[in-house]
Amino acid sequence: MKKILVLAAIAANLVGCASVNMGDAQQDAAAKQFTAPADKSGVYIYRNESMGAAVKMDVEVDGNALGQTAAKTYLYKEIAPGKHTITSKAENTDTVEIDAKPGVLYYVWQEVKMGILYARTRLHLVDEAQGKEGVMETKLAKAK
């Protein structure tokens, strides 16, 4: 029985691609200029892997829905300075805390991991170089 569940999970991660509502090309290009607003912070939550392509993952900022990611997508949000919690939901829930400073951009990599029934999520606050590279590999998903 355990083998069947493992095989089903692998198959679910390999079959098809989830789709999410996408931002328009102008918004995507503007976000990829990587310009921080002077009085706010910007946060990119990106998913640059193909693993778990059949699974959408919900993303929240401070308990409020931001949107969903799929393989090779990212979300962008401007936030007020101060402490914020980014949450990712899949088979599990993971969070990362940000103490946002004005005029600074933050990059959160949404790692996809093998789960029991479907993909799991893990969030990592990454440096600017890694974050920009990851965002450039993806396209903007529409935020709520």
Secondary structure as UniProt FT lines:
FT   HELIX           2..14
FT   HELIX           25..31
FT   TURN            32..33
FT   STRAND          41..47
FT   TURN            51..54
FT   STRAND          57..61
FT   TURN            62..63
FT   STRAND          64..69
FT   TURN            71..72
FT   STRAND          73..79
FT   STRAND          82..89
FT   STRAND          93..100
FT   TURN            102..103
FT   STRAND          105..113
FT   STRAND          120..126
FT   HELIX           128..136
FT   STRAND          139..141
//
